[in-house]
Amino acid sequence: MGEAVVALVAADGAIFSGLVEKVEDEARASYTVTLGNGGDCRIENSSRAFASEMEASAWIDQEAALRGFKTYSLSFKYPPNGSRSELAREMVGLSQRWRL
């Protein structure tokens, strides 16, 4: 039998951060959850591609909520000289802290 996978959650003191990166015609979403530091650090992460920043942001918000995170940092990354989408306020949940 394999090891049981235990999700890192906010209640354990873990830290959640998300990134939406615009690459060509898609938005790549990724998140990292970190618990502890140094040699006793545990990390959980995942990523997916979406058609829009809105879909990517919603997925990250869902993953954060599943782990009990009410606030977390969310970054958006655009290619150099690329056009930035008009990010509607309703696109990103109020629980997220903006870092553009």
Secondary structure, DSSP 8 states (H G I E B T S, - for coil): ---------GGGT-EEEEEEEEETTEEEEEEEEEES-GGG-EEEEEEEEESSHHHHHHHHHHHHHHTT-S-EEEEEE--TT-------GGGS-TTEEEE-
